Amino acid sequence: MKIETKAVHAGDRKKSSVAIPVTTPIYTAASYIYEEVDTLDKVFGREIPGDSYARYENPTNRALEELLTSLENGASALACASGMTAIQFALTTALIDRRKHIVAANALYGATIRMLQSIFEPLGVETTWVDISDFAAVEKAIAENKPGCVLMETISNPLLRVGDMQRIADLARAAGAALVVDNTFATPVMVRPLELGAHLVVHSLTKYLSGHGDVLGGAVISDESHAESLRALSRTSGPVLGPFESYLTMRGIKTFPLRFERQCQNACRVAQWLAAQPGIARVYYPADPKHPDAEVIRKQFPENCFGAMISFELKDAAQPEVFCFMDKLKLVVRATSLGDVHTMVLYPTMASHRDVSPKQRQRMGIGDNLLRLSVGIESTDDIIDDLAQAIA
Ligand SMILES: *Cc1c(COP(=O)(O)O)cnc(C)c1O
C-alpha cells in the first residue's frame, strides 16, 4: 500500500464490542478489568494480548503505534511523551546490550547534543563526534571506537546536510553497532531508514507528523530485532504519550502526505526566491545542485522532493539585525518548532542551539546571521511578500 493510503487507514477501525468506530476514540482508563480474573492474569503474563494498565498498553496509543509502524515499514513502534524521550529510549534500547560508546553526527538537534553530553556521558557512555556526510571519517570513527550505536539525522539541523544512510547502516551492521536515525526533518514520505538498514528510527511527532502545532510527542519505530527490548524498557520506565496527544497525532497524520507535498513545493519556490535576493548571503536547501551532498540526495530521496526546511544567512547581519528582521515578519511565525501548516522561522543561536557553546556552534558552521525556515502550506506569494518586506 502507498503511504498516502496508509496515512488514512492504518491503525484505525479496530473491533471493540459490536460496532466498529470509524476513527479510534481516546481511551483514558488507567487500568482494565475482565469478566474473569484468570483472563487478566493471562494478559499480565502476556500469554494473550489485551490491556491491563496504561503504562503497558493503551488502545489509542496502540492505534497510533500501528500507524507509525506502517508508515516507516517497521516491526513495532513506541509513542513517547516527546521527541527527546524518544531519542533517549532509542539510544537506551540500542546500547542496553552493546558497548557503551556512541558515534554521533556532529550536527544534531541542540537538545540531542546536550543529552549526549549531560546525561549519557556522565553515565559512562562516551560519544565520538563525526561529520556524517564524510563517509571516510564515519568509517574511521566506527573502526577506531567500536561503538554500540551510531546516531544521525536524515537531514541535519540546521544546515541540511545529508549522510549516505545505506552505506552507514552497512558499516554499523558489520561492526555490530545499531544505527539510530532521527527522521523528523525528512519524514517517512522522503525516506524510510529501516528500509535502508537502520535499526531504530526516531520522530519528534511535535513537528511534521502531527503538523498543527498542538501536540508534544515523539516516537521510536524499531526493526524486528529491537521490538521486544524497546517495549520491555517502556513497560518499566513509562515514557508513554498521553492518549489525547495520540489521537491528535493520528488526526494530523491523515492529511500529512498532502500537506508535505505542498510544503515541499512551496519550499522549492521560496528557496529559489531567497537565493536571488541581494540581502541574503547564502541559502541552504537540498535542491541546490551545488549542495555538498547532491549525489546522496539524488540517490536517497524521491525525485523532486527536497523537504520543506530552508536555512539562510542574512547579509552583513549579527544578532541585532536578525532580531530586527524577525520582528518585521507579519505572517511567518517566530516559533521554536517546525513542520506545522504555517510557515515558521527560528534563530538557531537563540533557540535550538542556544545550549551549544558559541565555539561549538562556530565549528558546526552555525553563524549569528543564520536563520531556519520551516515552510508551510500557505500561498507562496504571501510567504515571499512577507519575507521581502522584512529583508528590505
Ligand atoms: C524537535 C526535534 C527533536 C525534539 O523533539 P521534542 O518533541 O521537542 O522533544 C528532536 N530532533 C529533531 C530533529 C527535532 O526537530
The ligand as an SDF file (V2000), in Angstrom:
LIG
                    3D

 15 15  0  0  0  0  0  0  0  0999 V2000
   12.1670   18.9850   17.7880 C   0  0  0  0  0  0  0  0  0  0  0  0
   13.1710   17.9560   17.4980 C   0  0  0  0  0  0  0  0  0  0  0  0
   13.5230   17.0000   18.4610 C   0  0  0  0  0  0  0  0  0  0  0  0
   12.9390   17.0130   19.8580 C   0  0  0  0  0  0  0  0  0  0  0  0
   11.5710   16.7720   19.8500 O   0  0  0  0  0  0  0  0  0  0  0  0
   10.5930   17.3060   21.0230 P   0  0  0  0  0  0  0  0  0  0  0  0
    9.2620   16.7930   20.5900 O   0  0  0  0  0  0  0  0  0  0  0  0
   10.7090   18.7870   21.0790 O   0  0  0  0  0  0  0  0  0  0  0  0
   11.0850   16.6740   22.2880 O   0  0  0  0  0  0  0  0  0  0  0  0
   14.4580   16.0450   18.1170 C   0  0  0  0  0  0  0  0  0  0  0  0
   15.0210   16.0240   16.8950 N   0  0  0  0  0  0  0  0  0  0  0  0
   14.7050   16.9220   15.9500 C   0  0  0  0  0  0  0  0  0  0  0  0
   15.3640   16.8310   14.6260 C   0  0  0  0  0  0  0  0  0  0  0  0
   13.7780   17.9080   16.2200 C   0  0  0  0  0  0  0  0  0  0  0  0
   13.4770   18.8110   15.2780 O   0  0  0  0  0  0  0  0  0  0  0  0
  1  2  1  0
  2  3  1  0
  2 14  2  0
  3  4  1  0
  3 10  2  0
  4  5  1  0
  5  6  1  0
  6  7  2  0
  6  8  1  0
  6  9  1  0
 10 11  1  0
 11 12  2  0
 12 13  1  0
 12 14  1  0
 14 15  1  0
M  END
$$$$
